[in-house]
Amino acid sequence: MVELTVVVLIILIVGAIAIPNGIRAWYNMELRATASQVADLMQRARIMAAKNNAYYTLCYRTNNGVQQVYLTQVNLTTTTACSYTQGSSVEIDLARLITAASAAPSGSNPSAYTLSTDTTSGTPYDNATTLAFSPRGLPCKLDTSAHTCSTPASTYFVYYFQAASSNGWAAVLVTKAGRSRAYTWNGSSWN
């Protein structure tokens, strides 16, 4: 009986250590997968813009409690950048407990992502800016009030996502050439 109690105690101790780490790893994988899906959707917008000789933008909406990112074709003469059309908009659902941040993180944990090879001055565009792709497939800052989306963009774009479950962060980078890539914050740097 004592041996059985010792074995059960050891299993409980190992479980108390392993289960929280396993859950944290699961949430981090979910965050990375969501960021990668958004990066892929951005590449799809780029390809569709060039293929259809039109402007495409990425937009966010909440549908039945689930936050979604979707593509929509936009006309520069319109006053709204995002109009969802059932069946014709390409969309992805963000993973549960992951939301698009309202802006770049402030402070040092995490610090805002910085593209080390970029030589432009100024602050990168973030979630507060509407990203669109021009008919040439280049990213641009969509301004519906001025009806412009000039390319090349003056700087690169970084869109942030936050996981409420693990307090994790992800960033999706779009370079001025239109390449996109997902990064996650590991506690000290973006990987």
TORKOL-516709 format. One record per residue (C-alpha): residue number from 1; z, y, x. Coordinates in steps of 0.1 Angstrom, whole numbers. Layout:
BEGIN
(NUM; (Z; Y; X))
...
This chain:
BEGIN
(1; (0; 0; 0))
(2; (8; 24; 29))
(3; (-26; 17; 44))
(4; (-44; 24; 12))
(5; (-25; 57; 9))
(6; (-34; 67; 44))
(7; (-71; 59; 38))
(8; (-71; 79; 5))
(9; (-54; 108; 23))
(10; (-80; 108; 51))
(11; (-109; 107; 26))
(12; (-93; 137; 8))
(13; (-90; 157; 40))
(14; (-126; 150; 51))
(15; (-138; 159; 16))
(16; (-118; 192; 16))
(17; (-136; 201; 48))
(18; (-171; 188; 40))
(19; (-176; 198; 4))
(20; (-173; 236; 8))
(21; (-197; 234; 38))
(22; (-221; 213; 18))
(23; (-221; 237; -11))
(24; (-226; 267; 13))
(25; (-255; 249; 29))
(26; (-270; 242; -5))
(27; (-268; 279; -15))
(28; (-283; 290; 18))
(29; (-312; 266; 14))
(30; (-317; 279; -22))
(31; (-318; 315; -9))
(32; (-343; 307; 19))
(33; (-365; 288; -6))
(34; (-365; 317; -30))
(35; (-374; 342; -3))
(36; (-402; 319; 9))
(37; (-415; 317; -27))
(38; (-415; 355; -30))
(39; (-433; 358; 4))
(40; (-459; 333; -8))
(41; (-464; 352; -40))
(42; (-470; 384; -19))
(43; (-497; 366; 0))
(44; (-512; 354; -33))
(45; (-513; 391; -45))
(46; (-530; 401; -13))
(47; (-556; 374; -17))
(48; (-562; 381; -54))
(49; (-566; 419; -46))
(50; (-593; 412; -21))
(51; (-610; 386; -41))
(52; (-611; 406; -74))
(53; (-616; 440; -57))
(54; (-585; 454; -76))
(55; (-550; 466; -71))
(56; (-522; 440; -76))
(57; (-485; 448; -76))
(58; (-453; 427; -76))
(59; (-428; 434; -103))
(60; (-394; 421; -114))
(61; (-382; 413; -149))
(62; (-354; 393; -166))
(63; (-364; 367; -190))
(64; (-337; 348; -209))
(65; (-311; 356; -182))
(66; (-334; 345; -154))
(67; (-348; 371; -130))
(68; (-385; 367; -123))
(69; (-410; 381; -99))
(70; (-445; 384; -111))
(71; (-480; 397; -101))
(72; (-500; 420; -123))
(73; (-533; 438; -118))
(74; (-528; 475; -120))
(75; (-552; 504; -126))
(76; (-544; 536; -106))
(77; (-549; 558; -137))
(78; (-521; 541; -155))
(79; (-486; 556; -156))
(80; (-468; 523; -154))
(81; (-469; 499; -125))
(82; (-456; 468; -142))
(83; (-469; 454; -174))
(84; (-462; 417; -180))
(85; (-488; 397; -199))
(86; (-479; 363; -211))
(87; (-503; 337; -197))
(88; (-522; 360; -173))
(89; (-494; 371; -149))
(90; (-485; 348; -121))
(91; (-447; 345; -119))
(92; (-418; 327; -102))
(93; (-382; 324; -113))
(94; (-356; 333; -88))
(95; (-330; 306; -82))
(96; (-298; 308; -101))
(97; (-273; 334; -88))
(98; (-300; 350; -66))
(99; (-311; 385; -76))
(100; (-333; 412; -61))
(101; (-311; 438; -45))
(102; (-315; 474; -56))
(103; (-320; 486; -21))
(104; (-316; 477; 16))
(105; (-281; 466; 25))
(106; (-258; 494; 38))
(107; (-234; 490; 67))
(108; (-235; 463; 94))
(109; (-230; 431; 75))
(110; (-258; 426; 70))
(111; (-277; 454; 87))
(112; (-311; 464; 73))
(113; (-340; 443; 88))
(114; (-359; 461; 115))
(115; (-393; 450; 127))
(116; (-391; 452; 165))
(117; (-429; 454; 170))
(118; (-433; 484; 146))
(119; (-441; 517; 163))
(120; (-440; 539; 133))
(121; (-411; 563; 126))
(122; (-393; 565; 94))
(123; (-374; 542; 71))
(124; (-392; 510; 60))
(125; (-400; 507; 23))
(126; (-375; 486; 4))
(127; (-368; 474; -31))
(128; (-368; 509; -44))
(129; (-405; 511; -37))
(130; (-433; 495; -57))
(131; (-454; 473; -34))
(132; (-491; 469; -43))
(133; (-521; 455; -25))
(134; (-553; 474; -24))
(135; (-588; 459; -30))
(136; (-590; 454; 8))
(137; (-559; 433; 7))
(138; (-537; 458; 25))
(139; (-502; 467; 13))
(140; (-496; 502; -1))
(141; (-469; 522; -18))
(142; (-479; 525; -54))
(143; (-472; 560; -69))
(144; (-480; 560; -106))
(145; (-472; 597; -110))
(146; (-498; 607; -84))
(147; (-521; 578; -92))
(148; (-523; 568; -56))
(149; (-519; 538; -34))
(150; (-531; 549; 0))
(151; (-537; 524; 28))
(152; (-528; 518; 55))
(153; (-491; 521; 44))
(154; (-471; 545; 66))
(155; (-446; 518; 74))
(156; (-438; 482; 66))
(157; (-420; 468; 35))
(158; (-388; 448; 34))
(159; (-376; 434; 1))
(160; (-340; 421; -1))
(161; (-324; 394; -22))
(162; (-288; 385; -25))
(163; (-270; 353; -35))
(164; (-239; 360; -55))
(165; (-226; 325; -49))
(166; (-224; 326; -11))
(167; (-227; 364; -5))
(168; (-259; 355; 15))
(169; (-288; 378; 20))
(170; (-326; 372; 24))
(171; (-353; 396; 34))
(172; (-391; 394; 27))
(173; (-411; 414; 52))
(174; (-446; 426; 45))
(175; (-463; 442; 76))
(176; (-487; 470; 74))
(177; (-515; 444; 79))
(178; (-503; 425; 48))
(179; (-486; 395; 65))
(180; (-454; 384; 48))
(181; (-425; 364; 61))
(182; (-390; 354; 48))
(183; (-358; 359; 68))
(184; (-322; 351; 60))
(185; (-290; 367; 74))
(186; (-269; 342; 94))
(187; (-238; 364; 97))
(188; (-249; 383; 128))
(189; (-287; 385; 128))
(190; (-318; 380; 107))
(191; (-335; 346; 113))
